[in-house]
């Protein structure tokens, strides 16, 4: 019997049924053949049926969002409901009155230029790089949080950008919703699933008092999210 453990960190690799996911998920089959446990952690998956055979061979599943959890349970699996590991890097920041700016965090897709021009937007390279002269980079996670927390809110097309906003203690609006993981973060992190936090009514919820109310909700959620994230590493 071999000793060891295969840990497959799913992240965005497993969200949809794409061929590039197979080499990662195949570690479950290798583990079974070698007599080694295999764990799939910190992952989203919204098209699990084609991967069923490989998922069956994992000894442990810990998915990072509620939509994946519901989807996999519907396929007969019993995954743990974890959360993205980056929640473990720091605490939610102290309250800070906003300075009138809006933080822009891009993912694979850039936010529309016309949207950013409606605000005093600051582009942060904490997820995908903007590759523009007016974007800002820092060395550490903490430095980004310290700056982002000064903003009125965050405009993001990044999954992790939404979590950055949460950790900074400020509301966020996700401008890219083609993947269910973005909807999952609104459900997981924002009061009432973000239904009242929209661009067309931003003046209603972006005042200092409302921002602090939202941050208090973030603090309420935080212990349970940390506990969930630890299920990836237990």
Helices and strands as residue ranges (DSSP letters): E 5-11, G 12-14, G 19-21, H 22-25, H 27-34, E 37-43, G 49-51, H 52-56, E 60-63, H 66-74, E 80-81, G 85-88, E 101-105, H 113-116, E 120-124, E 135-136, H 141-148, E 153-156, H 159-168, E 172-174, H 180-189, G 191-194, G 199-201, H 202-205, H 208-229, G 230-232
